[in-house]
């Protein structure tokens, strides 16, 4: 009789132990970031945002989160190799990626493997179309242009020159602007590597549009704004969020004064989470955070919140989350949040 009681107790304790282990096991995810290469500054900012989120999560929760970082070297080929290494050597169901080119390369494998892919610094509007396991945790270039179109109409601008970087990012943003604002009187693409915009600047000035929208995310975009300023352009100039990072502001200098750009609540510091994030980030890294760090910080907290509830991260679900960038809704794998027009 005593033996039977002991055996029963042992079985009960075993099950209790299993339940406890299941709820306290670490959540392990992978992060493939451009830690070296031509986008390494973005990757380093993203890594800092993720590391801050890890520190805060693990200091306040029994169930910890662990992130295994891999370097894509800003290259799609190396991104795929990093993804394969993560999947084959670790029990990982969720991967954070960064950059459109790298994320697109990984995506075909992650969809096939049924691995959740949370994509940072990806603005392509259709990247989650016909996908199940991909979430674009970033504003689309079309969302920024839609907000600009609303602003131009509200402020009664009579015409705009639409100047965009010659790739999918620029084309999608350009199309969004034209679909929502009808008074585009000049449309012109430029190369991401262009440096001489004197001819284009004169063309824009001669067009006499009231506003100029410069769409892009490379130094070429800043050089265009700078040369417009140098040639005495009087139009109001608009651009997108990507050009607000410190290195671009330094390159643009005085030419960026009064240039307007799209921004999230993070830039406006109008919610408590934004302010807390900025203060904590500065205390650790002794620098101001960029929106790249803010998005990555929110992404990791978003993943953790859903993982502890066993909620899958797919395009089939609608998610709502309050983050440092503001109130977030993710529907069909695309992030939406409030966008404003700010001045440098």
C-alpha positions in Angstrom: 0.0 0.0 0.0 2.8 2.4 1.0 4.6 1.6 -2.3 1.5 2.4 -4.3 1.1 5.8 -2.6 4.8 6.6 -3.2 4.5 5.6 -6.9 1.4 7.8 -7.2 3.1 10.8 -5.5 6.1 10.3 -7.8 3.9 10.4 -10.9 2.2 13.5 -9.7 5.4 15.3 -8.9 6.8 14.3 -12.3 3.9 15.9 -14.1 4.1 19.0 -11.9 7.8 19.2 -12.8 7.0 18.9 -16.5 4.5 21.6 -16.4 6.8 23.9 -14.5 9.6 23.2 -17.0 7.4 24.0 -20.0 6.4 27.4 -18.7 9.9 28.4 -17.6 11.9 27.2 -20.6 13.7 30.1 -22.3 12.3 31.4 -25.5 15.1 31.2 -28.1 14.9 33.1 -31.4 17.4 34.0 -34.1 18.3 37.5 -35.4 20.1 38.0 -38.7 21.3 41.5 -38.9 23.7 43.5 -41.1 26.4 43.8 -38.4 29.1 44.3 -41.0 28.9 45.5 -44.6 27.4 48.6 -46.1 24.4 48.6 -43.8 26.3 47.8 -40.6 25.2 51.0 -38.8 21.6 50.0 -39.2 22.4 46.5 -37.9 24.3 47.8 -34.9 21.3 50.1 -34.0 18.9 47.2 -34.3 21.1 45.0 -32.2 21.2 47.6 -29.4 17.4 47.9 -29.5 17.1 44.1 -29.2 19.7 43.9 -26.4 17.9 46.5 -24.4 14.6 44.6 -24.8 16.3 41.4 -23.7 17.6 43.0 -20.6 14.3 44.5 -19.6 12.3 41.3 -20.3 14.7 39.0 -18.5 14.9 41.3 -15.4 11.1 41.4 -15.0 9.9 37.9 -16.0 10.5 34.3 -14.9 10.5 33.1 -18.4 13.5 34.4 -20.2 14.2 35.2 -23.8 17.5 34.5 -25.6 18.5 35.8 -29.0 21.2 34.2 -31.1 22.7 36.9 -33.4 24.1 36.2 -36.8 25.7 38.6 -39.3 24.2 38.8 -42.8 27.1 41.1 -43.7 24.4 43.1 -45.5 24.4 40.4 -48.2 21.4 38.2 -49.3 23.8 35.2 -49.8 25.3 35.5 -46.4 21.8 36.0 -44.9 20.7 32.7 -46.3 23.8 31.0 -44.9 23.1 32.5 -41.5 19.5 31.4 -41.6 20.5 27.8 -42.4 23.0 27.8 -39.6 20.4 29.0 -37.1 17.8 26.5 -38.2 20.1 23.4 -38.5 22.0 24.0 -35.2 19.3 25.4 -32.9 15.7 24.6 -32.1 14.4 27.9 -33.4 10.9 28.7 -34.7 11.2 32.5 -35.0 13.8 34.6 -36.8 14.3 38.3 -37.0 15.8 39.6 -40.3 16.8 43.0 -41.6 16.9 44.7 -45.0 14.6 44.0 -47.9 17.2 42.2 -50.0 18.3 39.9 -47.2 14.7 39.3 -45.9 13.4 38.5 -49.4 16.2 35.9 -49.9 15.5 34.2 -46.6 11.8 34.3 -47.0 11.4 31.5 -49.5 13.2 29.1 -47.1 11.4 30.4 -44.0 8.0 29.9 -45.6 8.9 26.4 -46.8 10.3 25.6 -43.3 7.3 27.1 -41.6 9.5 29.4 -39.6 8.2 32.8 -38.4 10.1 35.7 -40.0 9.9 39.1 -38.4 11.4 41.6 -40.9 13.0 44.9 -39.9 14.0 47.7 -42.2 11.8 46.3 -44.9 9.5 48.8 -46.6 8.4 46.9 -49.6 4.5 47.0 -49.8 3.9 43.5 -51.2 6.6 41.5 -49.3 4.0 39.6 -47.2 1.5 39.0 -50.0 0.7 35.3 -50.4 2.9 34.5 -47.4 1.9 32.9 -44.1 4.9 33.1 -41.8 6.2 36.6 -42.6 5.6 39.9 -40.8 6.9 43.2 -42.0 7.7 45.0 -38.7 8.3 48.3 -40.4 6.3 51.0 -42.1 5.8 50.5 -45.8 7.2 53.2 -48.1 3.6 53.5 -49.4 2.3 54.4 -45.9 4.7 57.3 -45.7 3.7 58.6 -49.1 0.0 58.2 -48.3 0.5 60.4 -45.2 2.4 63.0 -47.3 -0.5 63.0 -49.8 -2.9 63.7 -47.0 -0.7 66.5 -45.7 -0.3 68.2 -49.1 -4.0 68.2 -49.7 -4.8 69.5 -46.2 -2.2 72.3 -46.5 -3.5 73.2 -50.0 -0.3 72.6 -51.9 -1.1 73.2 -55.6 1.7 71.0 -57.1 4.5 68.7 -56.2 7.7 67.5 -57.9 8.0 63.8 -57.2 11.7 62.6 -57.2 12.3 59.0 -56.2 15.1 56.5 -55.9 15.1 54.1 -58.8 14.1 50.8 -57.2 11.0 49.1 -55.7 11.1 51.2 -52.6 11.0 54.4 -54.6 8.6 53.3 -57.2 6.0 52.0 -54.7 6.3 55.2 -52.7 6.0 57.3 -55.8 2.9 55.4 -57.0 1.3 55.7 -53.6 1.8 59.5 -53.7 0.4 59.8 -57.2 -2.6 57.6 -56.5 -3.6 59.8 -53.5 -2.5 63.3 -54.7 -3.3 64.3 -58.2 -1.1 67.4 -58.8 2.3 65.8 -59.5 3.7 68.0 -62.3 7.2 66.4 -62.4 8.2 62.8 -61.9 11.8 61.8 -62.0 13.8 58.7 -60.8 17.5 58.9 -59.7 20.1 56.2 -59.1 21.0 55.3 -55.5 24.6 56.0 -56.4 24.2 59.4 -58.1 26.2 62.3 -56.8 25.7 65.1 -59.3 22.2 66.5 -59.3 22.8 70.0 -60.7 20.9 69.3 -63.9 18.0 67.7 -62.1 18.0 70.5 -59.5 17.7 73.2 -62.2 14.9 71.2 -63.8 13.0 71.1 -60.5 13.5 74.8 -59.8 12.3 75.7 -63.3 9.2 73.6 -62.9 8.1 75.9 -60.1 6.2 73.2 -58.2 5.3 74.3 -54.7 6.7 71.3 -53.0 9.5 68.7 -53.8 9.2 65.2 -52.4 12.6 63.4 -52.3 12.1 59.6 -51.8 15.1 57.6 -50.8 17.4 56.2 -48.2 21.0 56.6 -49.4 23.5 59.5 -49.4 22.3 60.3 -52.9 19.0 61.4 -51.5 20.7 63.8 -49.1 23.0 65.1 -51.8 20.0 65.9 -54.0 18.4 68.0 -51.2 21.8 69.6 -50.5 22.3 70.6 -54.2 18.7 71.9 -54.4 19.5 74.2 -51.4 22.8 75.3 -53.0 21.1 76.3 -56.2 18.6 78.4 -54.3 15.4 76.3 -54.5 12.5 78.0 -52.7 10.1 75.1 -52.7 9.2 73.3 -49.5 11.1 70.0 -49.5 9.7 66.7 -48.1 11.3 63.4 -47.5 10.8 60.1 -45.8 11.8 58.8 -42.4 15.0 57.0 -43.5 16.8 60.3 -44.1 16.4 61.3 -40.4 19.3 59.2 -39.1 22.3 61.2 -37.6 24.8 60.5 -40.3 22.4 61.8 -43.0 21.6 64.9 -40.9 25.3 65.5 -40.6 25.8 65.1 -44.3 22.9 67.4 -45.1 23.8 70.1 -42.6 22.1 73.5 -43.1 20.4 72.2 -46.3 18.0 70.2 -44.1 16.8 73.1 -42.1 13.0 73.2 -42.4 12.9 70.1 -44.6 9.8 68.1 -43.6 9.9 64.3 -43.1 7.6 61.5 -42.1 7.9 60.3 -38.5 6.4 57.9 -35.9 5.4 58.8 -32.3 9.0 57.7 -31.3 10.4 60.8 -33.0 7.7 63.0 -31.4 8.2 61.5 -27.9 4.5 61.8 -27.1 4.0 58.5 -25.3 5.4 57.0 -22.1 6.9 54.0 -23.8 8.8 56.2 -26.2 10.2 58.3 -23.4 11.1 55.3 -21.2 12.8 53.7 -24.2 14.8 56.8 -25.0 15.9 57.3 -21.4 17.0 53.7 -20.9 18.7 53.5 -24.2 20.7 56.7 -23.6 21.7 55.5 -20.1 23.2 52.3 -21.5 24.7 53.4 -24.8 25.3 57.1 -24.2 23.8 58.1 -27.5 20.3 59.0 -28.8 18.4 56.0 -30.3 17.4 56.0 -33.9 14.0 54.7 -35.2 15.9 51.6 -36.3 16.6 50.8 -32.6 13.0 51.7 -31.7 11.5 49.3 -34.2 13.8 46.4 -33.2 13.1 47.0 -29.5 9.4 46.9 -30.1 9.8 43.8 -32.4 11.4 41.7 -29.6 8.8 42.8 -27.0 6.1 42.0 -29.5 7.5 38.5 -30.1 7.9 37.8 -26.4 4.3 39.0 -25.6 2.9 36.6 -28.2 5.2 33.7 -27.4 4.3 33.5 -23.7 0.7 33.3 -24.8 1.5 30.7 -27.4 0.0 32.9 -30.2 1.5 32.1 -33.6 3.1 35.0 -35.6 1.5 34.6 -39.1 -0.3 36.7 -41.6 -3.6 35.0 -40.6 -3.8 37.0 -37.4 -4.5 40.6 -36.5 -2.2 41.9 -33.7 -2.4 45.1 -31.6 0.6 46.3 -29.6 1.6 49.5 -27.8 5.2 50.2 -28.5 7.8 52.9 -28.4 6.9 53.9 -31.9 3.2 54.2 -30.9 0.1 52.1 -31.3 0.8 49.2 -33.7 -1.7 47.2 -35.7 -0.4 44.3 -37.8 -2.8 42.9 -40.4 -2.0 40.5 -43.2 1.6 40.7 -42.0 1.9 44.5 -42.5 2.6 46.9 -39.6 0.6 50.1 -39.4 1.1 53.0 -36.9 0.5 56.7 -36.6 2.6 58.8 -39.0 3.1 62.6 -38.7 5.0 65.2 -40.7 8.0 66.7 -38.8 10.6 69.4 -39.5 14.3 69.0 -39.2 
